[in-house]
């Protein structure tokens, strides 16, 4: 058996650089497409003088990764308040709530007979970067 992927079209990789917020943070990224539809999502945001970023690798479609990209910053902000600024606890809580939230969304989609969602998922990594430290969670 041969394992691999087929491309229906050869799209150029996406890459870029940008300043994040008002501080001298710089973010760089590259996306190299392996699937016909890019299933991966990322975000880079300033958060209380630090940088919060995340990458979510979608599996069997982009919906789970897109859900995480849209919701992770807001969930992390709420977790930071609840956890009184503890970045490690906040990242753990963020991933737990992302999983619970996506599971709820997937159940709703299955009720309307969108059974493809049962195969979809994502893995992710997030980082909270300050001038003094980097906190990473997955």
C-alpha positions as CSV (number, residue, x, y, z in Angstrom):
1,X,0.0,0.0,0.0
2,X,1.1,3.5,-0.7
3,X,0.4,6.2,1.9
4,X,0.4,9.9,1.2
5,X,-1.7,12.7,-0.2
6,X,-2.7,14.0,-3.6
7,X,-2.8,17.7,-4.4
8,X,-5.5,18.9,-6.8
9,X,-3.6,22.1,-7.2
10,X,-0.2,23.4,-6.4
11,X,-0.6,26.5,-4.3
12,X,2.3,28.6,-3.1
13,X,3.1,28.6,0.6
14,X,1.7,31.5,2.7
15,X,4.2,33.3,4.8
16,X,4.5,36.7,6.5
17,X,5.8,38.9,9.2
18,X,4.0,41.5,11.3
19,X,4.3,43.6,14.4
20,X,2.1,42.4,17.3
21,X,0.5,45.3,19.3
22,X,2.4,48.3,20.4
23,X,5.5,46.6,21.8
24,X,8.4,45.5,19.6
25,X,7.2,41.9,19.2
26,X,7.4,40.4,15.7
27,X,5.7,37.3,14.5
28,X,6.7,35.2,11.5
29,X,4.9,32.3,10.0
30,X,4.7,30.0,7.0
31,X,1.9,27.7,5.9
32,X,2.8,25.0,3.4
33,X,-0.3,23.3,2.0
34,X,-0.4,19.5,2.1
35,X,-4.2,19.1,1.5
36,X,-6.5,20.6,-1.0
37,X,-8.1,22.6,1.7
38,X,-5.9,24.1,4.4
39,X,-7.1,22.6,7.7
40,X,-4.7,24.5,10.0
41,X,-5.4,27.7,11.8
42,X,-3.3,30.1,13.9
43,X,-3.7,33.4,15.8
44,X,-1.2,36.0,17.1
45,X,-2.5,38.6,19.5
46,X,-1.2,41.1,22.1
47,X,-2.5,40.2,25.5
48,X,-1.8,42.6,28.4
49,X,1.6,43.5,27.2
50,X,2.5,40.0,26.2
51,X,2.0,37.9,23.1
52,X,-0.6,35.1,23.0
53,X,-0.3,32.8,20.0
54,X,-1.6,29.4,19.0
55,X,-1.5,26.9,16.1
56,X,-4.2,24.3,15.6
57,X,-3.7,21.4,13.2
58,X,-7.1,20.4,11.8
59,X,-7.8,16.7,11.1
60,X,-10.4,15.7,8.4
61,X,-11.4,19.3,7.9
62,X,-10.8,22.8,9.3
63,X,-13.9,23.3,11.5
64,X,-12.3,22.2,14.8
65,X,-9.2,24.2,14.2
66,X,-11.2,27.2,13.2
67,X,-13.4,26.9,16.4
68,X,-10.2,26.9,18.5
69,X,-8.7,29.9,16.6
70,X,-11.9,31.9,17.1
71,X,-12.4,31.0,20.8
72,X,-9.0,30.4,22.3
73,X,-8.1,34.1,22.9
74,X,-11.4,34.9,24.7
75,X,-11.3,31.8,26.7
76,X,-7.7,32.4,27.8
77,X,-8.5,36.0,28.8
78,X,-11.4,34.8,31.0
79,X,-9.2,32.0,32.4
80,X,-6.4,34.5,33.3
81,X,-9.0,36.5,35.4
82,X,-10.3,33.3,37.0
83,X,-6.8,31.9,37.7
84,X,-5.6,35.3,39.0
85,X,-2.9,35.6,36.3
86,X,-1.5,32.1,36.5
87,X,-0.5,31.5,32.9
88,X,0.0,27.7,33.3
89,X,-3.3,27.1,34.9
90,X,-5.0,29.4,32.4
91,X,-3.6,27.5,29.4
92,X,-4.7,24.2,30.9
93,X,-8.2,25.6,31.5
94,X,-8.3,27.0,28.0
95,X,-7.6,23.7,26.4
96,X,-10.1,21.9,28.6
97,X,-12.8,24.5,27.7
98,X,-12.0,24.4,24.0
99,X,-12.4,20.6,24.0
100,X,-15.7,20.9,25.9
101,X,-17.0,23.6,23.6
102,X,-16.1,21.8,20.4
103,X,-17.7,18.6,21.7
104,X,-20.9,20.5,22.3
105,X,-20.8,22.1,18.8
106,X,-20.1,18.7,17.2
107,X,-23.1,17.1,19.0
108,X,-25.3,19.9,17.6
109,X,-24.0,19.3,14.1
110,X,-24.6,15.6,14.4
111,X,-28.3,16.3,15.3
112,X,-28.7,17.9,11.9
113,X,-27.1,14.8,10.3
114,X,-23.7,16.3,9.7
115,X,-21.9,13.1,10.6
116,X,-18.6,14.1,9.0
117,X,-18.0,16.1,12.1
118,X,-17.6,12.8,14.1
119,X,-14.2,12.3,12.3
120,X,-13.0,15.9,12.6
121,X,-10.6,17.1,15.3
122,X,-7.5,19.1,15.9
123,X,-4.3,19.2,18.0
124,X,-3.0,22.5,19.1
125,X,-0.3,24.4,20.9
126,X,-0.4,27.8,22.5
127,X,2.2,30.1,23.9
128,X,2.1,33.1,26.2
129,X,5.3,35.2,25.8
130,X,6.4,38.0,28.0
131,X,9.8,39.7,28.2
132,X,10.7,37.4,31.1
133,X,9.3,34.0,30.2
134,X,7.5,31.8,27.7
135,X,4.7,29.5,28.9
136,X,3.6,26.8,26.4
137,X,0.7,24.4,26.6
138,X,-0.9,21.8,24.4
